[in-house]
Every structure is written in structure tokens, then in C-alpha cells.
């Protein structure tokens, strides 16, 4: 079986869904499992729904109506006069969502987040499944929550690998074309969980691992893995071949084309990963597999925006060594602060973190009881793999202040303000 993953940009409107079908017609859709993300910017829209739910309830209904109309417009563009049954499916999902928001009593933001944002994937896969049927394809719609089983760590859930594998094999068995959702799963109480932002790539890898897939192809709006985000860096180039190891390094530092967790299960079973353009399905793309080198060997640029730089120094000029570092990392874990970069000296410690869970103020309050604390928000973390002197100069001369710089043999990182 082959596993294909299509992101939100590929299904942002009715022509996008029609193009997805053309891609499958071009490359084949027998013995294929298709993982699909939410349509277009739906996840962002659902995040606004959550924000309204917690902070501005008067805006909630407007956000829901606009999002429903967005999906109904796509349904009308795909099914025209035959749209009524699919429109009813869409209305049904929004009624479920409205009921949840009306009856929920849990104050936990992350719990609510996962219950709400999951509707993006449920909507997209239902619409596309119905469109497959319109083409005369025998398609099986699989609710990923029935087989992707996780713990209760909402917004970044950890997988129960053994149970998940067993359930995937059972649920997908006997179907030639399966469509399912990326990003979502469920815990032991069957509450919806998510695998982290951009987790649909990881979902594809999970399904591929469980099914011993022939390959995974991630269909993107770029020709493959580039040596930098073309929205940020000029003159990017296609990386034709990457080893698993190099791809994992790039993902670890934040390369947005491949999710950080995606490659690990694929590497364990040596399942090749291809990144290709849904606009040119017969194009070369990028191959990620065992033994393949980085080709061409050029600098790779990665940027993470809106990070936080925290500088700590000991109040009594004592050394920041094992005990203090252990304490700091314990707090970073407790307050859910993903660590992007660390640097320390005898009496100081700097850490660049992602405040994705909005708990920075809580963390800083605790740190001030033991350290002098300096916080710089909205900084950018630039990483250059396989750097050259010219590549480093391009970062240094971009007009921003360098707050921190760190280099290893192959990687240079800069925190810029």
C-alpha cells in the first residue's frame, strides 16, 4: 500500500479538490491510503472560534457561520445540483461543534482546542470522500480517532504505538482506497487529541509504519524540499536527495516541509518518503531514504519566528551547573516550553523557547525566585545547516540585532531581534 498526504493548501477550494483527484488519476489510487488536512486556513479559523469562545463570546456565532459558508461554497463548487446530501453532512458537523461549545464545562484550553480544531479534518475528508464516490471510486472513510490512540497530552499527544498498529491493520484491511484525517487521534476515554500543529505528516508516517507501506508521498505546493522557505529566503533551490539523518536534522531545527516526528517511524522500517508538488505530480520532487546524501550539498536555511529568549543569571554569583540546570529544565517541562536553543556559561544560562502554550508569565514568576531573569519576546531563531562564510554573512547583514550566536561543525544558529 502507498500512503499519500495532502495538506490544506492542496484542498483550499473546489478546484483544489478536483486537482487532488487528477493527481490520483495520474499516479494511481489502487492500494492507497490518503491522509488529508483541513481545507485551506480552516485550522486558523477554528483557532479564532476557540479564541471567541474563551474571550469574546459575541463573536463566536459569526466565526462559525463564516467557516460553515466556506465549506458549503466548496461543496457547491464540487457537487453543483447534487450537493444537498454533502451539505447535510457539513451542517451535521457544525451542529455537533455548536453542541459541544454550548455544553462544555471543562476550562482546560488545550482540551477544548483539540475537540474543536479536529472538525477541520473531519469536514475535509468527508467532502473529499463524497467527491471520490461521485467519480465512481469505491472509497472507505476512516475516522482516524478510531485507530490513532494517544495519551491525554492535548495539543501534542503521545502515541500508543502497539494499540495504534493493531487498530490500523484491522480498520484498513480489505479496502483499496482509504481516506482518513491527519493530525487527530483519541485517548483512552475517546476524547479527541491532536498530534501537534502540522501533525498530518506524522499521521501519514504512522499509517505507513503500521501497514508496512511501500512509500509515503507528501504532496505540497512546492516542488519538493527546498533549502529554505521561499516565503522568507530568496533564490531557494530544490534538494533532490536527502538521507533520513539529514532530514531529521532539518526537521529538528524547524524545517516546515517535513514534520519533526514524521521521519522516525519511516526510518525504522526504511520506508522511502517523497515530497512532490500537487501542481506537477510527475515532477522530480525530493526523495528521503536510507543512504541518500544531501544533493546538492548547499546551505539550508530555517527560521522560527515569534520565539522568546530568556536569559538567567545566578543572584549570588554561584555557578549554574548540574543542579541549577536540572531545576531549569524541570520548570521548562512543567510549563510546556519547547526548547529551541540553549547556551550557558559559569553564572548565566540563555534559552530560546516557543511560548505556544502561553505560560511564559507563570514560568518567569517562578524563575525570578531563584535567578535574575531577562526576557526578550518576538525574536527570530535562524538556523543554517552546512553553512558557508557567505551564508553566515547573509544572516549577520540582514539589518537585525544579533542577541545570541552559536555554532557547531555543521550548524550555525542566531537569535535575532
N, C-alpha and C positions, 0 to 999 in steps of 0.2 A: 504494500500500500504506500502511496505517496501522500504527503501532508502538505497542503498549501495554506498559507496565511495571507489574508488580505486586510490591510489597515483601513482606518477611517477615510483617508484621502481617496482611496480607490472606490469607495461606495458613498461619496458625499452627495450624490444626486442620482436621478434616474439614468442619465447617460453613463454614469459610473458603474451602476449595477449591470447595465447592458454590456458594457465593456468587459466586466468580470466574466460574463457568460462567453463572450468572444475569446477571452484568454483561455478558458477551459475548453472551448471548441478547438482552439489552435493546438494546445499541448496535451489534450485528452483529459477525461474526467472519470474514467473507469478505475475502480480500486483507489479511490481518492477520498481523503477526509479534508474538508475545507473549514478552516478556522477564520472567523470574521470578527472584526472590531465594531464598535459603534459607528454610526454613519456621520461622516464629516466631523463637526465640532460638538457632537451630541454630549460627550462626556463633560466638556466645558459648560455646556448649557445645564446639565444635571447638577454640576457643582454650584451653579447660580441658584438652582432650585433649593439646594441644601442651605446655601447662604441665606436665602429668603426665609426658609423655614425657621432658622435659628435667630435671625437678626431683623428681618423686615417682612413679617407675615403678610402685609398688604400686597406685596409684590408677587407672592407665591403663585396665585392663580394665573396671573399674566404670563409668568415664565412657563408654566405647564401648558397653557393654551398655545403659545408660540412654538414650543417644541413639538406638540402634537400636530400642529398645522404643517410644520417642516416635514414630518414623516408622511402625513397624508398627501402632501404635494408629490412626494416621491412615488407613493402608491399610485396616484392618479396618472403620473407620467409613465409608469410601467404597465399598468393593467387597463387603463382607459375605461371602457364600458364594463369591464369585468372586475372593477376594483372593490365592489361592495363587500365581499367576504373578507378580503385582506384589510380593508378599512375597519371592519368589525374587530379583527384581531388587534389592530392598533388601539382602538377605543378600549378594548378589554384590558390591555396592559396599563393604559393610563388610569382606568378605574381602579385597578389593583394598587397602583402607585398612590393615587389620591387617598384610598382607604388606609394605606399604611401611614401616610403623613397625618391623617386625621386621628388615628387610633394609637399611634406610637407613644409610649410613655418613657422610653429609655432616653436619658440625657446624653449618652455617650456619642460624641460627634462621629467617631470613626465607625461605630456600629451603624448609625444612620447613613453615613456616607456609602457604605458597602451595599446596604439594602436598596438605596436609591440609584446609584450610578450603574448598577447591574442591568437596569432596564434598557440602557443603550444597546447592549449586545443582544438582549432578548428580542428587541424590536428589529434590529438589522437582520439577524439570522432568520427570523420569521418571514419578513418581507422577501428576502432572497430565496428562501426555501420555496415559498409560493411561486416565485418567478421561475425557479427551476422547473416546477411542476407545469407551469404554463408552456415551457419549452418541450414538454413531453418527457422530461427526465424523471426517473424514479429516485427521489431524494428522501433521505431519512434525517429528520430534525432531532438532534440530540441535545438535551438540556445538560450543559457541562456541569451543573451543580449536582447532578446525579452520580457523577463519577470522579470529579476533581475534589477530593476530600482533604480538608486542611484543619489546622488548629484554630484558635479563636483570636489570632493576632490580626484584627481587622485592618484593612488597607495595605497589608504586606504579609499575608498569611503564609505559613509554612506547610509544605505538602506532607501528607501521609502517603509515602510512596507505595508501600505494599498494597494498601487498600485501594488506592487510586488505580494502580496497574490492573488489579483483578477486575474492578468495575469497568474500566475502559474496554478490556478484552471482551467482557460479557455484553456490554451495551453496543459496541460497534460491530460485533460478529454478524456476518451474513448480509451486510449492506455494501453495495458497490459504490454509492456516493453518499457521504455523510456530511452534513453541515452542522457546525456547533460554534459555541461562543468562545472567544478568547477572554482572558483577564479574570473570569469569575469561577468560583467554586462554592463549597459549603462546608460547615463544620459538623461536628457530631450531633448537634441539635437541629441540623438542616437550616440554620440561618446562613444567608448568603455572605460569602467572604470574597475579597479580591486579592490578586497576587502582586499588587503594586502597579503604579502608573506605567503604561506601555507593556503590561504583562501579557499581552496577547501572543507575542513571540514565544514567551516561556510556555504558554499553554500549548502552542504548536509542538514544541520540543517534548513536552510531557506526553502528548498523544503519540508522537513518533516513537519515543522510547518504549512506551507500553505496547505498541503494535509492531515493534521491530521494523519500522518503516524503511523503505528503500532510500528515501531522501526527504528533506524539508525544503520548501521554497517559500521565501518571504517576498511577496510582491509589493513593490514600493513605487513612489512617484519619482524616483531617481534611478539611474541606470545600474546601480549596484552599490557596493560600499565605496564611498569616496574618501579621500584623505582629509576631508574637512566638511563641515556643514556648509553647503553653498549659500545658505541664507546669511552666514556670518563671515565666511572666508572667500576671497576671490581666487579664481584660477584653480579650482579643485580638479583632481584627477581620479580616474577610476582605478581601484585596486583590483586587479584581475584574479589574484590568488592570495589567500591568507591561510596560515596554519591555525589550528584550533587555539594553540597557545597565544599567538599574536592577537587573534580575535578576542580572546578572553581578556587580554591586557587592555585592548582598546575599549571593550565594554566596561571593564572595571573603572577606567578613568572617565567614563561617561559618554562614549560614542553613541549617538542616538539611533543609529541604524539597527543595531542588534542589542536586545535587552541583556543586561548583565548575567541573568540566570539561564539564558537560553542555551548557551553552548555546552555547559557542563554535562547534562544528560546525553547530548548528542555525541560528545567526545567519548563517553564511557562505552558506547556501542558503535563508535566510528560511523555514525550516520552523517553523510555529507549534507551541508547546508548551502543553499544557493540563494543569493539576493538578486532579484531581477526587477525590471521595470514592467508594470502592468500596461504601460503605453507602448512597449516594444517587447512582447513576450518571447520573440525569437532572438533578442539581443544577447550579447555575450554574458553580461552580468558578472557577479563575483562568486567564486567557489571557495567555501571554507571546509577544509577536510584535513585528514591526517597527512603530515609530511609536506604539505604545500608551503612554500616560503612566501614572504611578502613580495609581491611582484606588481608594480615596480617598487624598489626599495627607496622610498621617499619619505620626508617628514609627514606625520599625521597630526592634525590639529584638532583639539577638542576644547570646548568651552562649556562651563557650567555657570549660569547666571544666577543672580539673586541668592548668593551664599552669605554666610556670616563668619567673620573672622573673630575669634575670641583669643585674647592674649591674657595669660595668667602669670603672676609673679608671686613668690612667697612673701608674706607680710614680714616675717622675721629673718629674711635672707637665708633661710635653710635651703638645702638642696632639694630640687624636685627630682626625686629618684623613684625607686620601685613603689614605695608605699603611697606617695602622692599621686603617681601616675595611675596606679591601680584604682585609687579613690576617684580620680577624674573620669576614667573610663567607665567606672561603675555608674557615675551620675549621667554620663552621656547615654549609656544604655537605658537607664531608668527613665530619662526624659525624652527618649526616642529621637536622638540626634544622630543621623547618619554622618559618619566622619569621612571627610574627603581628603584631608591632608593634615599631617602633624609635624611639628618641629619643636625641639626643646634644647635648652642649654642648662647650665648648672642650676640657675634660680628662676628660669622662665619657661613657659610652655605655651605654644601657639597651636590652635586647632581651627581648621576651616570646616564648618558644618553646614548641613542643609536643615533649615528650620521648617520642614514640611509639615510637622505636626503642631506647629505654633505653640511650642512650650519653652521658647527661649527665655522669657521673663522668669518663669519658675526656676529654670536651671541657673540663671545668673544670680538670683536671690540666694540660692544655696551656696554657690561658689564664693560669693562675697564674704561668707562667714569664715573662710579659710585662706582666701587669696585676694590680692589686688587684681581687679578684673577690668579689662578694657574691651569693649565690644564695637565692632565695625560691621554694620549691616549693608546689604545690597552691594556686595563685592562680587567680582567675577573671578573664577578659577580657570586659568588657561593651562592646558597640558599639551606638550609637544613630544610625541614619540619619534625616535630616530632623528633627533634634532641635528641641524647643521648651524654653523655660525650665522648664516643668512636668516634661517628660521627664527633663531633667538632674537636677532636684531629687529625682525618684523614685529615681535611682541613688545620688545622694550621701547620701540619708537612709535607706538600707536597712540600716544598722547595721554595715556592714563598713568596714574601713580602706582609704582610697584610697592606693595606692602610687605610682601614675602616672596622669596625666590628659593627654589630647591632643585637640585639636580642629582640624578644617578647616571650610570653609564649610558643608558639609552633614553631616559625620560627627563624632561625639564618641566617644572610647574611654577606658575606665577599666580599670586593673588593680587588683583588689580582693583583700584578704586577709581 
